[in-house]
């Protein structure tokens, strides 16, 4: 709570204007919002933004202290799988947010990287050159210097990086197939992506790894790296990833699933998608470098349950 009195030079002016002058830490838009919410009082009473104030009126403001996005280093646990002079390979755990932004102000992988490697502050986005969704696990590369960062970005642009995933989906399929359809922001929900003819090109290669009754374990590789690409493409083929709250909110259950299996699937807490392998050419030796990270236990247990009940 902050209290201030109206000086003589501000009498007979609108409350929202006067409060903005008296409480310069906050914008007029924010103060007007708080007035309408009853968080700004004049002489102890709720008022309107247009109300005129008198000399020595007591204006009381009860601001909402909003958290600000922070890129400062913080002690955040993450698993370093491999490290060289040029880059770091991280085994990203599910639930780990890549960097600060809307809905997550700090405590992210970027904050953890800056705490452990302070020099990464000299690179854009703390050296993060590609991303995995919050609830996708697996292999992730972070550049340690500008030269390698530019090299890796060029490889991505030229589609010379191999990225392979494992996905567990609801639905049967056979053999291999390619999904080649552009992806763009969903016109009706800005937090989602969708197939769009005017979107950016997106190519996903899919191969059946295991058939588990009416469920499948798929090997997936991508030639492009669009936001939510695998999730959107598989959902479009009626093969939603188990646990995907965004692209399969109804939690698809296939025919013949036992009550026990239904409970296991519905309780799976994240999309069953794991970045298994990342491969690219070393800029110094021109030899192929490959980094592979096994599936975490939650996906292994899910597959075991599907085998048991298939």
N, C-alpha and C positions, 0 to 999 in steps of 0.2 A: 504494500500500500504506500502511495506517495501523495502528499498533500501540498497544495500551493494555493495562494490567494490571488485573485484577479487584480492587477494594477490598474491605475486610472487610465492609462493609455490604451487599454483593451476593452473598456466598457462598451456595452451595446453592440457587441459583435457576437457572431455565432459561436456556440460552445465548441464545435469541432475545430474551428479555426484557432480559437484562443488556446484550447488544450494542446494543439500542435505547436504553438509558440512557446507555451510554458514547459512542455515535456518534449524537448527536441530530439530525444533518443528515438522516438517512435514516429512513424509516418502518419500523415493525415488519414490515409485509407485505413490503417490499423486502428487508430484512435476512434474513427467513426464506427468501425466494426465493434469495438469494445463498448462504445456508448450505447449502441443498439442491443448489446448483450447485457447491459446493466452493470458493466464493470467500471463505468465512470459516473461518479455522483457529484451533484452540485448541492452544497449545504446538506449533505446526507440523503439527498433524494435522487431517484432515477430521472434523467432528463432526455431530451431529444437532441440530435446533432444541430438542428436549426435554432434551438432555444438561445435567446440573447442573454448575456451575463451582465451582472452589475459589479460595481467596484467592491472589492474585498469579499466577493463570493468565494467560498472554499470549494475548490475542485479536488476531488479525491479520485485517484486512478489506481485500479487493481489490475496491473498488466499480467498477461500470460507470458511467462518466461519461455520463449521458444528455443528449442535446441538448434544450434547452428552446425552445419556440415563441417567436419574437421578432417583434414588430411595430415594431422600431426601423428607422429609415431606413437604407437601404443603397444603394450605387450599383449600380443595375440598369438596363440599357439597355432602353428602350422607345420606340416611335415615336409622337410627338404629331402627329396629323393636322390638328387644329384646336383653337384655344383661345379662350375668351371669359372675361368676368368671372365667369360663372356655372358654366361646365362645361369639361371637356376631352374631346375625342374622340381616342381612341387606336386606332391600327392594331395590334391584338393579333397577335403572331406565334404560330404553333403551338409548343407546348411550354412556353408561359408559364403559370405557375400564378398564379391570381388573388390568393390571400392565404394566410398561414401557417395550418397545420392539420395534421391527421394525415398523416404521411408526407412533409411538407415544412415544415420549421421556419422557414425564412427564404429570402431570395433571390427573393422573389415580386414580382409587380407592385405589391402594396400597400407592400412595403418600398421599392421604387423610387420610388413616388409620394411617400412620406413624406420621402425624401431630397431630391427635387427640389422638393416643395411642402410644407414643414414644417407649414404652417397646417392641412393636411388631418388632422393629429392631433386636431383639435377635432371632427371628424366621425366618426360610426360607420363602421367598415370603411374608413377612409381615403377616404371619399367614393364608394366603389364601390356603385352602386345596382342594378346587374344584373350578370350574370356570363356568361362563356363557358367551356365546358369547356377543360381544359388543352390539348388538341390541336385545338381549333377556332380558326380564325383569323378576323380581321375587325374590324368596327367595334364599339367599346365606349365607353360614356359614363361619365365620373366627375364627380360634382358637386363644386363648389368652395365652396359655402356651404350653410348649413342651409335657407335659404328655397327655393333651387332644388332641393335634395335632396327636400324635402317635396313640392314641386310635381311633380317627376318621378315620385316614388313614387305620388302620387295619379293621375297619368296612366296608370301601369301598372295600378293597381287598377281604373281605369275602362276599361281596354283601348283607350286612345286613342293608343297608340304603335304605329307600323308597324315590324316587324322582318322583313327578307327575307334568305333564305339561298340558297346554291347547294350542292347535294349531288350527288356522283357515286356511283351505286349499281350493284350487280350485279342485273340483271334488266330485262326490257322492260316498258314500260307505255305507255298511250295517254291523251291528253287531260288532263283535270284531275279531281281528286277531293279530298274532305275526309275527314280522319280525326278523328272526334269520340269519343274514348274516354278515361275517367279513367286517371290514372297514379298509382301509389303505390310505396312501397318493396317490393322483391322479398322475399317471405316466406322464401325459402331462401338468399338472398345479400344481405346488407345493403349491399353496395357497388353494387348494381344497382337499377334501377327496372323496373317491369313494368306491364302493363295490369291494372288492378284495378277492379272495379265499385264498390268502396268508396273508391277513390282520389280525388284532386282532378281537377276537370274540366280537359280538355286538348283544344285544337282546333288542328289543323294543316292548312293548305291546300297542296296539291301540284299543280304544273303541269309537264308535260313541256317541257323546254327543247331538248334534243337527244336523238335516238335513235341510239345507237352500237352497232348489232347487238343483242346481248343485254345490253347495258349502257345506262345512261341518265344524262343530266345533268338534274337537276330544279331548278326554282324552287320554293322553299318559303317560306311565310310562316306566322307563328304568332300566334294571338290570345291565347294564354296562355304563360307562361314557366316551365313545369315542368322540373325537373332531367332532363336527357337526353331531353327531349320528342321532338325530331325523330328522334333515333337509335332510340328505342323504337318510335315510331309507324311509321317506315319499315320497321324490322325485322319488325314484326307483319304487314306487307303483303308479306312475302317480297321486300323491296327493301332489303337491308342496305347500309349505307354502306361503300364500299370502305375497308379499313384499320381498321375499328372492332373493336378487340380485345375489347371487352366484349360487344357484341351480335352480333358475327359472328366468334367466335374461330376457327372452322374456315376462315375466309377463302374465302367462297363464290366459286367459279369457274363461269361459265355454259358451256353447251354450245358447242362450236365454237371455244373460245379456243385460240390457238396457244401453243406452248411459250414463245415469247418474251413474249407478253402475260401468260401465267400468272406468269412470273417478275417482270414489272413490277408486277402487282397484288399479289403476295405480298410484295414488297419495299417497298411503299408504307408509310411509317412511322407514319402517323396517320390518323384518320378524315378522309375527303375531304369536309369540311364547312366552309363559309366564310360568315361573317355579312357579307352584301354591303351592306345598307342599313339605316339607322336614321332614322326620320322622326317628328317631333312638332311641336306648335304652340309657338311662342315665347311665353313668359309676358308679355313686354313689348309685343310688336308684334302678337301673335295671328296672325302669318304662319307658314306651314309651313316648318320647317327640315328639310332632308334632307342626310344625310351618307352618301356611298357610297365604298367601298374596293374596288378591283379584286382579283380572285383572286391569290394568291401564285403564284410560278413552279412550285411542286411540283404544284399542282392543274392548272395550265395544261398542264404536260408530261404529266400523267396523261391528260387529255382528248385531247391530241394523239396519244398512243400508242393510245388506244381508237379514235380516228378512223382511224388508219393500219391497224389490224388488224381493223376491223369489216367 
